[in-house]
Amino acid sequence: MSGFLFEQVVFGPIKSRRLGISLGLNLLPEDEKHCTFNCLYCECGWTVPINKRKLSFPPRDTIKSELENKLKAISGKGSFIDAITFAGNGEPTIHPDFCTVMKDTIGLRNSYFPDAKVVVLSNGTMTNNSHIRNALMMADINMLKLDAGTEETFQKLNNPIIKITLQEIVDNYKKFNGNFIVQTLFTRINYKGEIIDNTQPAELQAWLNILKKLKPALVTIYPIARDAPISEVEKISPGVLNKIGKMVEEAGLKVEIYN
């Protein structure tokens, strides 16, 4: 499967199962995916190999202009939005001007829809950079991915294209002092004859142990909702997700489940 790409810098608004009426920001190229992960379940498809990337990003001024035009149009119609969300065709924090784009976005939000939340959906691979961490802390909702509890599952499921370990990501998450939201997608995948399943008991226990150390403000868990680049990706049932959610609650953490 080829995957779905966002063909605009600003897209939507769309109805999000987690964020309400959300206006999306795509800081990546419109014709290919750019990411530090190559997750087996990603709706955008496979990550372009590093040696074949164009490495071109929409300029900061273009992002700011297109966002302001869209916000003006929405406001002029008397409509509203609940969120402005950094998402799109890959990892938003790899944009070279991510930090200044964040400041621009907050300024425009304050001018047009002060009650809307600025949201970042990130895989956390750039959080070793203090400037990126500071920019993420400026967001109203800083959502960081944690799909695995063990190194083996992390490498197979999230399939990073850069050299990074789960422990490195967890160590960087600790620097947020709990001021972030964990987002975890649970799935079971048959890939090249191997079953990759982050709902197995040992995997869940390792994941919970990490959560207990990180103490995030919230844990959000959800199943696959859109097409993946491979066909054998299983959607985890509401019953299983509810059991996992109960485990998170019993660990003393707040959880939201999106079936």
CORQUIFEN-V668324 format. One record per run of one state. SS is the DSSP state (H for helix, E for strand, C for the rest). FROM is the first residue (numbers start at 1). TO is the last residue. If there is no record, write none. Layout:
# CORQUIFEN-V668324
ss:SS from:FROM to:TO
ss:SS from:FROM to:TO
This chain:
# CORQUIFEN-V668324
ss:C from:1 to:9
ss:E from:10 to:16
ss:C from:17 to:19
ss:E from:20 to:26
ss:C from:27 to:33
ss:E from:34 to:34
ss:C from:35 to:49
ss:H from:50 to:52
ss:C from:53 to:59
ss:H from:60 to:76
ss:C from:77 to:82
ss:E from:83 to:87
ss:C from:88 to:89
ss:E from:90 to:90
ss:C from:91 to:91
ss:H from:92 to:94
ss:C from:95 to:97
ss:H from:98 to:112
ss:C from:113 to:116
ss:E from:117 to:122
ss:C from:123 to:129
ss:H from:130 to:138
ss:C from:139 to:140
ss:E from:141 to:145
ss:C from:146 to:150
ss:H from:151 to:157
ss:C from:158 to:165
ss:H from:166 to:174
ss:C from:175 to:180
ss:E from:181 to:191
ss:C from:192 to:193
ss:E from:194 to:197
ss:C from:198 to:200
ss:H from:201 to:214
ss:C from:215 to:217
ss:E from:218 to:223
ss:C from:224 to:232
ss:E from:233 to:235
ss:C from:236 to:237
ss:H from:238 to:250
ss:C from:251 to:254
ss:E from:255 to:258
ss:C from:259 to:259
